[in-house]
Amino acid sequence: MASPDITGIRVLDGHNDLPWHHREIAGYDLDRCDIALDQPELHTDLPRMRAGGLAAQLWSVWVPCELPGEAAVTATHEQVDFVEAMCARYDEMELARTAADVERVWEQGRHAALLGMEGGHSIDGSLEHLAAFAARGVRYMTLTHNDNTAWADSATDERVHGGLTDFGREVVRTMNALGVAVDLSHVSAETMHHALDETSRPVLFSHSNARALCSHPRNVPDDVLERMPGNGGVVMANFVPYFLREDWAQWRLGGFEGEAPAPATAADVVAHLEHLREVVGIEHVGLGGDFDGVDVLPADLGDVSRYPHLLGALAERGWSRADLEALAHGNVLRVLRDTEV
């Protein structure tokens, strides 16, 4: 049986850290680092976005957990400013908020730029700050990053709250009301369950893999995955070797002692996607590569031009074109619609 044609499949990726990486190397100066040109120090630029079919991106507006209080709020607004600046500078990019916006921008042959806020520390414990980011178009918030917040436990910090506090549950309800999807990447398994108990809308895992295949705590246990069809959300597979393969996870968790494991490949991502599809169903999987947010990627998925390589590998494994369209963008568009207000 011939593999399906993957030509023209549009990708809506759940997580790309170009805004912070650009800040680090060029201070947000698009003259100093013009992404209309090839930028080999980045994973992301417009030529490679076009080559990879990256037609929409939930750009991560992330800031470090170490930034104190209001400094984190201010820096996150600066991240939003940068995404707006990209859209103002490059005619082929347009800021989008809704699924209808994405589809309209696509009809014009352009890239739809969406906003995802990575880490509840960015609101400094304030529902008013959360509302302000929602008003600027932020469509998801990851409840934590690598560290706990005062109201939610992270997957990679000490257990303090046992999941969500009462205020954390209020944050989830407020996000539902504001049209900000609850993103459960980075949070502890208890926080995942509490958020799924509290939310009235579909959730996202913007860049996470299956813990059954790789035991890193950043990944999603099967007992959480089994709840996704009932919630209607989407788990967006991450391309980072630490979260793909057990040898890479243990090397990282062990403090990078000894030689690095053999390179990960697209086959490792395929393995996670096939497990996710088996547990949650094709309607609940997506892609969240984490480009420009990491120091290592699979040998054959090194930048945003490589989505067709991954889609082709899935096609060879028997995924239909309809399956690939759902994975690449259809499922996430549904969550955007179902979380709009």
C-alpha positions in Angstrom: 0.0 0.0 0.0 1.4 3.4 -1.1 2.1 6.0 1.6 -0.2 9.1 1.4 1.0 12.3 -0.2 2.0 14.7 2.5 2.4 17.7 0.1 0.9 20.9 1.5 0.1 19.7 5.0 0.1 22.8 7.2 1.7 22.6 10.6 0.5 24.4 13.7 3.2 23.8 16.3 2.4 24.2 20.0 5.7 25.5 21.3 8.7 27.5 19.9 11.0 29.6 22.1 12.3 31.9 19.4 11.2 35.0 21.3 13.6 34.4 24.2 16.4 33.0 22.1 16.2 36.1 19.9 16.4 38.3 23.1 19.5 36.4 24.1 21.4 36.8 20.9 20.1 40.1 19.5 18.1 41.8 22.2 14.9 41.6 20.1 16.7 43.6 17.3 15.3 42.3 14.0 17.9 44.3 12.1 20.8 42.5 14.0 19.1 39.1 13.5 16.7 39.3 10.6 14.7 36.1 10.4 13.8 36.8 6.8 17.3 35.6 6.2 18.9 32.3 7.0 20.0 32.3 10.6 22.0 29.2 11.4 22.4 30.0 15.1 18.6 29.6 15.4 16.3 26.7 14.7 13.7 29.0 13.2 13.7 31.6 10.4 11.2 32.4 7.7 12.9 30.4 4.9 12.9 27.2 7.0 9.4 27.9 8.2 8.2 27.9 4.6 10.2 24.8 3.8 8.8 23.0 6.8 5.2 24.0 6.2 5.1 25.8 9.6 2.0 27.8 8.8 1.0 28.6 12.3 2.9 28.7 15.6 2.0 29.1 19.2 5.0 31.2 20.0 6.2 30.7 23.6 6.4 33.9 25.5 8.6 32.5 28.3 10.7 34.1 30.9 13.0 32.5 33.5 11.5 31.4 36.8 14.3 33.3 38.5 12.9 36.7 37.5 11.2 38.1 40.6 7.6 39.1 40.8 6.8 42.1 38.6 10.0 41.7 36.7 8.6 38.4 35.3 5.4 40.2 34.3 7.2 43.0 32.5 9.6 40.6 30.7 6.6 38.5 29.5 4.9 41.6 28.1 8.2 42.3 26.3 8.0 38.8 24.8 4.5 39.6 23.5 5.9 42.9 22.1 8.5 40.9 20.2 5.9 38.6 18.5 3.9 41.7 17.6 7.1 43.3 16.2 7.7 40.2 14.0 4.2 40.5 12.6 4.6 44.2 12.0 7.9 43.7 10.2 7.2 40.7 8.1 4.2 40.8 5.7 3.9 37.0 5.7 3.2 36.9 9.4 0.0 38.0 11.1 -1.1 37.8 14.7 -4.0 35.4 15.3 -6.2 34.8 18.3 -8.9 32.5 17.0 -9.2 29.4 14.9 -11.1 31.5 12.3 -8.1 34.0 12.3 -5.8 31.1 11.6 -7.9 29.9 8.7 -8.3 33.4 7.3 -4.5 34.0 7.4 -3.9 30.6 5.7 -6.3 31.5 2.9 -4.0 34.5 2.2 -1.0 32.2 2.1 0.5 33.7 5.3 1.8 32.5 8.6 -0.5 32.8 11.7 1.3 33.8 14.8 -0.4 32.9 18.1 0.8 33.4 21.7 1.3 30.8 24.4 2.6 31.9 27.9 5.0 29.3 29.5 4.8 29.4 33.2 2.4 30.7 35.8 5.1 32.7 37.4 4.5 35.3 34.6 1.3 36.4 36.3 2.9 37.0 39.8 -0.1 35.5 41.6 -2.5 38.0 40.0 -5.7 37.3 38.2 -5.6 40.9 36.9 -2.2 40.2 35.2 -3.7 37.0 33.8 -6.6 39.0 32.3 -4.2 41.5 30.8 -2.3 38.8 29.0 -5.5 37.3 27.8 -6.5 40.7 26.4 -3.2 40.8 24.5 -4.1 37.5 22.8 -2.4 34.9 24.9 -4.2 31.6 24.1 -2.6 29.3 26.6 -0.7 29.4 29.9 1.5 26.6 31.1 0.6 26.4 34.8 4.3 26.1 35.9 7.7 26.0 34.3 10.6 24.0 35.9 9.9 25.5 39.4 6.7 25.4 41.5 4.6 28.5 41.7 2.9 29.5 44.9 -0.2 27.7 43.7 0.9 24.7 41.6 3.5 22.0 41.7 6.0 21.5 38.8 7.1 18.1 37.5 10.7 19.1 38.2 10.6 20.6 41.7 9.9 19.3 45.2 6.3 18.3 46.0 4.9 21.2 48.1 1.2 21.7 47.4 0.2 18.2 46.3 -1.0 19.6 43.0 -3.1 22.8 42.8 -3.9 25.0 45.8 -7.4 26.5 46.1 -6.0 29.6 44.3 -4.6 27.4 41.6 -8.0 26.0 41.0 -9.3 29.5 40.8 -6.6 30.3 38.2 -7.9 27.4 36.1 -11.5 28.6 36.3 -10.4 32.1 35.4 -8.5 30.8 32.4 -11.6 29.0 31.2 -13.6 32.2 31.5 -10.9 34.3 29.7 -10.4 31.9 26.8 -6.9 30.9 27.9 -6.3 27.2 27.4 -4.8 25.4 30.4 -1.4 24.0 29.4 -0.2 21.0 31.5 3.3 20.6 30.2 5.9 21.0 32.9 3.4 20.3 35.8 3.4 17.4 38.2 1.1 14.5 37.7 -1.0 15.6 40.7 -1.4 19.1 39.2 -2.4 17.5 35.9 -5.2 15.5 37.6 -6.4 18.5 39.7 -6.5 20.8 36.6 -8.5 18.1 34.6 -10.9 17.9 37.6 -11.4 21.6 37.6 -11.4 22.7 34.0 -14.6 23.0 32.0 -12.6 23.4 28.7 -10.2 21.2 26.8 -6.5 21.4 27.9 -3.3 21.3 26.1 0.0 19.6 26.7 1.9 22.1 24.4 5.2 20.1 24.4 5.2 16.8 26.3 5.7 13.1 25.6 4.6 9.7 27.0 6.0 8.7 30.4 5.4 5.0 29.5 8.2 5.3 26.9 10.5 7.7 28.8 10.3 8.1 32.5 11.4 11.7 32.8 8.9 13.5 35.1 8.2 16.1 32.3 6.3 13.4 30.4 2.6 12.4 30.8 1.6 9.2 32.7 -0.9 6.9 31.0 -3.5 7.5 33.7 -3.5 11.1 32.7 -3.5 10.4 29.0 -6.5 8.1 29.5 -8.5 11.2 30.6 -7.8 13.2 27.5 -10.6 11.9 25.3 -13.1 12.8 27.9 -11.7 16.3 28.2 -11.3 16.9 24.5 -7.7 18.2 24.8 -4.5 17.5 22.8 -1.1 16.2 23.8 1.6 17.8 21.5 4.7 15.6 21.2 8.0 17.2 22.0 11.2 16.6 20.0 13.7 16.9 22.8 15.9 13.8 23.4 15.7 14.1 27.2 12.0 13.5 26.9 12.1 11.0 24.1 14.5 8.2 25.2 15.2 6.7 28.6 19.0 6.8 28.1 18.9 10.6 27.4 16.5 11.1 30.4 18.8 9.3 32.8 21.9 11.1 31.4 20.2 14.4 32.1 18.8 13.5 35.5 22.2 12.1 36.5 23.8 15.5 35.9 25.2 14.7 32.4 27.8 12.3 33.7 29.6 10.2 31.2 29.4 10.4 27.4 26.2 11.6 25.8 23.9 8.8 24.4 23.6 8.1 20.7 21.6 10.8 18.9 17.9 10.6 19.0 16.0 10.5 15.6 12.6 11.1 14.2 11.9 7.4 14.9 11.9 8.2 18.6 9.2 10.9 18.1 7.3 8.4 15.9 7.3 5.9 18.8 5.8 8.5 21.2 3.2 9.6 18.7 2.1 6.0 18.1 1.8 5.4 21.8 -0.2 8.6 22.2 -2.5 7.7 19.4 -3.0 4.3 20.9 -3.9 5.6 24.3 -5.7 8.9 23.5 -6.9 8.5 19.9 -5.9 10.3 16.7 -8.2 13.3 17.7 -6.0 14.2 20.7 -2.4 14.3 19.4 -0.4 17.2 18.0 3.2 18.6 17.6 5.1 20.8 20.0 8.7 20.7 18.9 10.3 23.1 21.4 12.6 24.6 18.7 14.9 27.4 19.9 14.3 26.4 23.5 16.8 23.5 23.8 20.5 22.7 23.2 20.0 19.3 21.5 17.5 17.9 19.0 17.2 14.6 17.1 19.8 14.2 14.4 17.2 14.4 11.6 14.8 17.0 13.2 17.3 19.8 13.7 15.1 22.8 12.7 11.7 23.8 11.6 12.3 22.8 8.0 12.1 19.1 9.1 8.4 18.6 9.8 7.9 16.9 6.4 10.5 14.4 7.3 8.5 13.5 10.4 5.2 13.4 8.6 6.7 11.2 5.9 8.0 8.8 8.5 4.5 8.6 10.0 3.0 8.1 6.5 5.3 5.1 6.0 4.0 3.7 9.3 0.4 3.8 7.9 -0.9 7.1 9.1 -3.4 8.4 6.5 -3.4 11.9 5.2 -6.5 12.6 7.3 -4.5 11.4 10.4 -1.6 13.6 9.5 -3.8 16.7 9.0 -5.4 16.1 12.4 -2.0 15.7 14.0 -0.4 18.7 12.2 -3.1 21.3 12.9 -6.7 20.0 13.0 -6.8 18.9 16.6 -5.2 22.1 17.9 -7.6 24.3 15.9 -10.4 22.4 17.5 -9.1 23.2 21.0 -8.6 26.8 20.0 -12.3 26.9 19.0 -13.5 25.1 22.1 -11.6 27.4 24.4 -12.6 30.7 22.8 -14.9 33.2 24.6 
